[in-house]
Amino acid sequence: MASAYARGAGGVTTRFKMAAVLTRGVCAFLLVLVGLGTTAAAEPPRRELVVFEASSLKEAFARLARRFEAENAGVGVVTNAAGSQELRAQIEHGAAPDVFAAADRKHMDALVAQDLVLSPARFACNEPVLIVRAGLAPTIKSFADLPRAERIVVGAPEVPIGSYTLQILGKSAGKLGADFPKRVEARIVSREPNVRQVLAKVVLGEADAAIVYRSDARAARGEVTVVEIPPALNVTAEYPIAALKAAPHPDLARRFIELVRSPAGASALHEAGFVPCARP
């Protein structure tokens, strides 16, 4: 009996030991969960910097956005690329990005007049160029040959590239003949809401020639042929940037603008095809 009891007691002891081990395991697991919860609660919530950018800034700002995220833990950059006039309209109707970068002064100045942005600053310049379908390169060798294109696409007048195109055509009347602008106008088959859609028409073969920015032509290297516009006819596109007065994250907006205007920003813009600005 004593032997049986000893065996029985040993079994009970073993069960108690197993229960104790399980209890300690559960407690340890709960402590881990509590610890994880505490860590998660201690981590700051992820913040999003929203940047409204002119279409032609897409590649350069994508590069700068990645750098900004790497240098600012817990921050994501969300970009909205479109025509400057469209972005301006969105802001006027209540959109609240942190930063707005335009392809001309006109649309930025309109927001300044409404007290919607803070202290715009010029950060880049660009040059319009003529692009043609590769197959037409032997036919359109200079800007003066533009009327030979059967299908020309331009930006709408309210779009920065469209406004610059009108200025170029206006200048061309004095250099290439009074009828030159009309000959070009007669070949225009569409007027697009942003420069990337102008570019796409030529890349896709839906148009023979178009006027876009040098940076856009670089983005389509190998798909179009670039024809320079004579300096006497050309214009310089100036790009201003500003934080919104109602920016959800004014500190991040300030830091992003500083990056854009820094040597690193200038390098990214130069690589994308932007040109140095003349001194004010």
C-alpha positions as CSV (number, residue, x, y, z in Angstrom):
1,M,0.0,0.0,0.0
2,A,2.7,2.4,0.9
3,S,4.4,1.6,-2.4
4,A,1.1,2.3,-4.3
5,Y,0.5,5.4,-2.3
6,A,4.0,6.6,-3.1
7,R,3.3,6.0,-6.8
8,G,0.0,7.8,-6.5
9,A,1.5,10.7,-4.6
10,G,4.2,11.0,-7.2
11,G,1.6,11.2,-9.9
12,V,-0.2,13.9,-8.1
13,T,3.1,15.8,-7.6
14,T,3.9,15.5,-11.3
15,R,0.5,16.9,-12.2
16,F,1.0,19.8,-9.9
17,K,4.4,20.5,-11.4
18,M,2.9,20.4,-14.9
19,A,0.1,22.7,-13.9
20,A,2.7,25.1,-12.4
21,V,4.7,25.1,-15.6
22,L,1.7,25.7,-17.8
23,T,0.6,28.6,-15.5
24,R,4.0,30.2,-15.7
25,G,3.9,29.8,-19.5
26,V,0.5,31.5,-19.8
27,C,1.7,34.3,-17.5
28,A,4.8,34.8,-19.6
29,F,2.7,34.8,-22.8
30,L,0.4,37.4,-21.3
31,L,3.4,39.5,-20.2
32,V,4.7,39.4,-23.8
33,L,1.3,40.5,-25.1
34,V,1.2,43.3,-22.6
35,G,4.7,44.3,-23.5
36,L,3.9,44.3,-27.2
37,G,0.8,46.4,-26.5
38,T,2.9,48.9,-24.5
39,T,5.5,49.1,-27.3
40,A,2.8,49.7,-29.9
41,A,1.2,52.3,-27.8
42,A,4.5,54.0,-27.3
43,E,5.2,54.2,-31.1
44,P,4.1,57.6,-32.6
45,P,1.3,57.3,-35.2
46,R,2.4,57.4,-38.8
47,R,2.0,60.8,-40.4
48,E,1.3,61.5,-44.1
49,L,2.8,64.6,-45.8
50,V,0.5,65.4,-48.8
51,V,2.2,67.2,-51.7
52,F,0.3,68.6,-54.7
53,E,2.8,68.7,-57.6
54,A,2.7,69.9,-61.2
55,S,2.7,66.9,-63.5
56,S,6.2,67.6,-64.8
57,L,7.6,67.2,-61.3
58,K,6.6,63.6,-61.0
59,E,10.0,61.9,-61.4
60,A,12.0,64.4,-59.4
61,F,9.6,64.6,-56.5
62,A,9.3,60.8,-56.4
63,R,13.0,60.7,-55.7
64,L,12.8,63.4,-53.1
65,A,9.8,61.8,-51.4
66,R,11.8,58.6,-50.9
67,R,14.7,60.6,-49.4
68,F,12.3,62.5,-47.2
69,E,10.7,59.3,-45.8
70,A,14.2,57.8,-45.2
71,E,15.2,60.9,-43.2
72,N,11.9,61.2,-41.3
73,A,10.9,58.0,-39.5
74,G,7.2,57.4,-39.3
75,V,6.4,59.8,-42.2
76,G,4.9,58.8,-45.6
77,V,4.8,61.2,-48.5
78,V,1.6,61.1,-50.6
79,T,1.8,63.0,-53.9
80,N,-0.9,64.2,-56.3
81,A,0.4,65.0,-59.7
82,A,-1.8,67.0,-62.1
83,G,-2.0,70.2,-64.1
84,S,-1.3,73.3,-61.9
85,Q,-4.7,74.7,-62.7
86,E,-6.4,71.6,-61.5
87,L,-4.5,71.4,-58.3
88,R,-5.2,75.1,-57.7
89,A,-8.9,74.4,-58.2
90,Q,-8.9,71.6,-55.7
91,I,-7.3,73.8,-53.1
92,E,-9.8,76.6,-53.8
93,H,-12.6,74.0,-53.2
94,G,-11.3,72.9,-49.8
95,A,-8.5,70.4,-50.4
96,A,-5.8,70.8,-47.7
97,P,-2.5,69.4,-48.8
98,D,0.7,70.3,-46.9
99,V,2.6,71.6,-49.9
100,F,1.8,72.9,-53.4
101,A,4.4,73.1,-56.2
102,A,3.2,74.7,-59.5
103,A,4.7,75.0,-63.0
104,D,4.1,78.7,-63.2
105,R,3.6,81.8,-61.1
106,K,0.0,82.5,-62.2
107,H,-1.7,79.7,-60.3
108,M,0.4,80.2,-57.2
109,D,-0.2,83.9,-57.2
110,A,-4.0,83.2,-57.4
111,L,-3.7,81.2,-54.1
112,V,-1.6,84.0,-52.6
113,A,-4.3,86.5,-53.4
114,Q,-6.8,84.3,-51.5
115,D,-4.4,83.9,-48.5
116,L,-4.3,80.1,-49.0
117,V,-0.5,79.6,-49.2
118,L,2.5,80.9,-47.2
119,S,5.5,82.7,-48.8
120,P,6.0,81.0,-52.2
121,A,9.6,80.6,-53.3
122,R,11.0,79.7,-56.8
123,F,12.9,76.4,-56.7
124,A,13.3,75.3,-60.3
125,C,13.1,76.3,-64.0
126,N,12.3,74.4,-67.1
127,E,12.4,74.9,-70.9
128,P,9.8,74.0,-73.5
129,V,11.0,71.8,-76.4
130,L,9.3,70.4,-79.5
131,I,9.0,66.6,-79.6
132,V,8.1,64.6,-82.7
133,R,7.4,61.0,-83.4
134,A,10.6,59.2,-84.2
135,G,9.4,58.4,-87.7
136,L,9.0,62.1,-88.5
137,A,12.5,63.1,-87.5
138,P,13.6,63.4,-91.1
139,T,10.7,65.7,-91.9
140,I,10.6,68.0,-88.8
141,K,14.2,69.0,-88.2
142,S,13.6,72.4,-86.8
143,F,10.9,74.4,-85.1
144,A,10.2,76.2,-88.4
145,D,9.1,72.8,-89.8
146,L,6.4,72.3,-87.2
147,P,3.5,73.1,-89.6
148,R,4.5,70.0,-91.6
149,A,3.2,67.8,-88.8
150,E,-0.4,66.7,-89.6
151,R,-1.4,66.2,-86.0
152,I,-0.2,68.6,-83.3
153,V,-1.2,68.4,-79.6
154,V,-0.7,71.3,-77.1
155,G,-1.7,72.1,-73.6
156,A,-5.0,73.9,-72.9
157,P,-4.6,77.7,-72.6
158,E,-5.2,77.6,-68.8
159,V,-2.5,74.9,-68.3
160,P,1.0,76.3,-67.8
161,I,2.5,74.4,-70.8
162,G,-0.4,75.6,-72.9
163,S,0.2,79.2,-71.8
164,Y,3.9,78.9,-72.6
165,T,3.1,77.4,-76.0
166,L,0.9,80.5,-76.8
167,Q,3.7,82.8,-75.9
168,I,6.2,80.9,-78.1
169,L,3.8,81.0,-81.1
170,G,3.2,84.7,-80.5
171,K,7.0,85.3,-80.7
172,S,7.3,83.1,-83.8
173,A,5.1,85.5,-85.8
174,G,7.9,88.0,-85.9
175,K,10.6,85.5,-86.7
176,L,9.0,82.8,-88.9
177,G,6.3,84.8,-90.6
178,A,3.0,86.4,-89.5
179,D,1.1,83.4,-90.7
180,F,3.2,80.8,-88.8
181,P,1.0,80.7,-85.7
182,K,-2.1,80.2,-87.8
183,R,-0.4,77.4,-89.8
184,V,0.4,75.7,-86.5
185,E,-3.1,76.2,-85.1
186,A,-4.6,74.6,-88.2
187,R,-2.8,71.4,-87.3
188,I,-3.8,71.2,-83.6
189,V,-6.0,68.2,-83.0
190,S,-6.4,68.4,-79.2
191,R,-5.6,70.6,-76.2
192,E,-4.8,68.5,-73.1
193,P,-5.3,69.3,-69.3
194,N,-1.7,68.6,-68.3
195,V,1.7,68.2,-70.0
196,R,1.9,64.5,-69.3
197,Q,-1.2,63.9,-71.4
198,V,0.4,66.1,-74.2
199,L,3.5,63.9,-74.0
200,A,1.4,60.6,-74.0
201,K,-0.3,61.5,-77.3
202,V,3.0,61.6,-79.1
203,V,4.4,58.5,-77.3
204,L,1.3,56.5,-78.2
205,G,1.4,57.7,-81.8
206,E,-1.9,59.6,-81.5
207,A,-0.1,62.8,-82.5
208,D,2.9,63.7,-84.6
209,A,4.3,66.6,-82.6
210,A,3.8,68.6,-79.4
211,I,5.4,71.2,-77.1
212,V,6.4,69.8,-73.7
213,Y,9.0,70.6,-71.1
214,R,12.5,69.4,-71.4
215,S,12.0,67.2,-68.3
216,D,9.1,65.5,-69.9
217,A,11.1,64.8,-73.1
218,R,13.8,63.3,-70.9
219,A,11.2,61.0,-69.2
220,A,10.3,59.7,-72.7
221,R,13.9,59.2,-74.0
222,G,14.0,56.8,-76.9
223,E,10.3,57.2,-77.6
224,V,10.3,60.7,-79.2
225,T,12.8,62.9,-81.0
226,V,13.6,66.3,-79.4
227,V,13.8,69.5,-81.5
228,E,15.1,72.6,-79.8
229,I,13.1,75.8,-79.8
230,P,15.3,78.8,-80.8
231,P,16.2,80.8,-77.7
232,A,14.7,84.0,-79.3
233,L,11.3,82.3,-79.4
234,N,11.5,80.2,-76.2
235,V,10.4,81.1,-72.7
236,T,11.5,80.0,-69.2
237,A,9.0,78.1,-67.0
238,E,9.4,79.1,-63.4
239,Y,8.3,76.7,-60.6
240,P,7.2,78.1,-57.2
241,I,6.6,76.0,-54.1
242,A,4.7,76.9,-50.9
243,A,3.2,75.4,-47.7
244,L,-0.5,75.7,-47.4
245,K,-1.8,78.0,-44.7
246,A,-4.1,75.2,-43.5
247,A,-1.4,72.5,-43.9
248,P,-2.2,69.6,-41.5
249,H,1.6,69.2,-40.8
250,P,3.3,72.6,-41.1
251,D,6.5,71.2,-39.6
252,L,6.8,68.5,-42.3
253,A,5.8,71.0,-45.0
254,R,8.6,73.3,-44.0
255,R,11.1,70.4,-43.9
256,F,10.0,69.1,-47.3
257,I,10.4,72.5,-48.9
258,E,13.8,72.9,-47.4
259,L,14.8,69.5,-49.0
260,V,13.4,70.6,-52.4
261,R,15.5,73.8,-52.3
262,S,18.6,72.1,-50.9
263,P,21.6,70.9,-53.0
264,A,20.1,67.4,-52.9
265,G,16.9,68.8,-54.3
266,A,18.7,70.7,-57.1
267,S,20.5,67.5,-58.0
268,A,17.3,65.5,-58.3
269,L,15.7,68.3,-60.4
270,H,18.8,68.6,-62.7
271,E,18.8,64.8,-63.2
272,A,15.2,65.0,-64.2
273,G,15.9,67.6,-66.9
274,F,15.2,70.9,-65.2
275,V,17.5,73.8,-65.9
276,P,19.1,76.4,-63.7
277,C,17.1,79.6,-63.1
278,A,18.5,83.0,-64.0
279,R,19.0,85.2,-61.0
280,P,15.9,87.2,-60.1
